[in-house]
Amino acid sequence: MTFSGLLIAAGCGDIGSHLPFPTPAQHDLVVLTSPGLMTYTTDENGNPAGLEYDLTQAFAQELGVGVKYIVAEPDDLESQLDEARYHLAAAWLSPRADSDNQATPAIFQSRDILAQHEATLPLTELSQLAGKTVHVMAGSRQAVTLGKLKTRLPGMKVVEIAQGDVLDLLEKLGNRQIDYVAIDESVEDIANQHIPNLRTTLPLGETTPVVWLLGAHPNAELKARLDSFIERVQHDGTLARLEDRYLGHVRRLEQPDIVKFLGEIETTLPKFRKYFQAAQALTGLDWRLIAAIAYHESHWDPNATSYTNVRGIMMLTEETADRLEVTNRLDPGESILAGARYLNLLKEQLPDDVAEPDRTWLALAGYNIGPGHLNTARALARQLKADPNSWYDMKGVLPKLAQPKVYQQLKTGRARGGEAVILVENIRSYYDILQRNTQPFAPTPRAAEGLKRLVIEVEERRKAYVKRTTTARSIAGINGTTDPGLKLPGTGSIPGFAAPVDSD
């Protein structure tokens, strides 16, 4: 949800004058913000995130100070802006001519737009809003915009919603419970990823800058540092990387893909959920990330087979399956557990200085093209003065592995690096959708015991399969050998989760 350009009262000449300049080990940077998709959110574990959150963290790091966040609800933010309790206000705000509250240079550009259901007749003129009811998040810039429009459009009604977020509101639009919603243009692509049957055809106003507000009398040195910081991040790639983290993957999936996936979540996912959750217990990876990988690889088809003989719900190559000691790639339980362990191994092989979420995205690229090609791409990135630890930079490097002038110089040869980029970006989108439509897994003791039994069951099936194939090879006179390959982390190291018992 976006809370931009909130009503800023003119006036209080004391705004921003009481706080000392943020200094290391003495005074934190105080940031006033508001919950929103682009501003400040928390995940299921309470960890904060958001584009503006990350950007304020980067500024604080430049100053060498900590950050204290004052998180105000949207309908309370206006009054908070009038108090001298923050160094900067970062809540997807726009400056107003009738306010003394000073602002940074523009960080982004945005505008208000109207969303409606794809099955309804599209509105193309503002005058068509006369007599219509439009829903909007309370306290948002869109609420201000609609308030102005309402004064000149007869019969227009504005309903402000204070609960939930803008995606909750748009879900009602998608279900035809309401007709129109005013949103910030910046969240359109995110919204389309979750509610594929909405359309936006009518701008509600002009494009406006998104800024940080500093109060009527900000510290001169702080304002100078902020102005310099914003100019720098717009030119050195920092801002582009942060935008890519939150928005770079959301334009990949087409509407039919999203509709089909949402249907499969209801019909097919329940058949394999227990295996994905068992894989989370084994590896610590979110079961929904593992499910997203499986969906991209096979559309949750345990019998999937490609022309290159990549098989199973996790589409493991024969070589990878051998290294993971997978005996039957078409066994969904065995394939899912092995695929999750393989991704964990790829993450562990990356250097310690590769931070999340880039660490996961790079490991996923390695899942597609293999760790050897990924390491080659990382070495190539260094040669090209790109950051091998940054997924944003590696998205530009990986496709070069398919260029003859590049791969002919590489020991590892050609790789379809562009396909790896598409895989990772699609998985990111599927993962986002799963996070919104399914619950995180926090097993009860009873459920944990059930997962242990499930893993043992899968292991026993694997052993039985080994015995059958060994007998068949013996009869055929074939002396089978096993290549231990990659050493995988065992399950015994996971707290509270014992390794499968050897029943032989």
Summary of the structure (lengths in Angstrom):
residues: 504
radius of gyration: 26.4
end to end distance: 55.9
largest distance: 91.7
contacts: 1632
relative contact order: 0.09
helix: 48%
strand: 13%
